[in-house]
Amino acid sequence: MNYTLGGAFASRINMNLREAHGYTYGASSRYDSYRKGGTFVAGGLVRTDVTGAAAKELMSQITRFPSTPPTAEEMKMAKDSNVQSLPGHFETTSTTAEAMATLFLEERPLDYYATLPAKYRAVTAADVERTAMAYVHPAQLVIVAVGDRSKIETQLRSADLGPVEVRDGQGNLVTVAK
């Protein structure tokens, strides 16, 4: 799912923010998963003058994703990339150790990597859509923008993505406004 959303160069987020709009050199998303949950992070470094527009486009991609399943081409690219990248997990001593540690940290079976290619190949667009519906929650996201307040605050307020909180360098709340 994330490969198509923002986990790859050809992902929807990167193609929109980089290729369609020229807001950034690169944008992406990732899930950090743990045994009992994890985090979702999406974004990129954007030009100051397009901060609000870029945030709006990013949220638009994330919001639309659960109801727009991947195309056959996107599915093929995601499957091929995931299968072909598996040897990289065993390329060096440290990546092999990390792969082995993951088996125990994630409580995976010892044949996990041997069976993974077939599991990737079996994923359908309906599986991706179902997973997106379960795990992509745009209303729960917090947008964090760092930059020249005098240049980005008005843009973010105009983007109408929710309340804008301004915090100082120590994380203290300075203002909250719609």
Protein Blocks (a to p, Z undefined) as FASTA:
>chain_A
ZZmmmmpfklmklmmmmmmnopafbdcddddddfbbcdddedddddfklmmmmmmmmmmm
mmmmmmmccdfklmmmmmmmmmmmmmmmmmpmklmmmmmmmmmmnopafklmmmmmmmmm
mpcfklmmmmmmmmmcfklpccdddddfklmmmmmmmnonaccddddfkopafbdcZZ
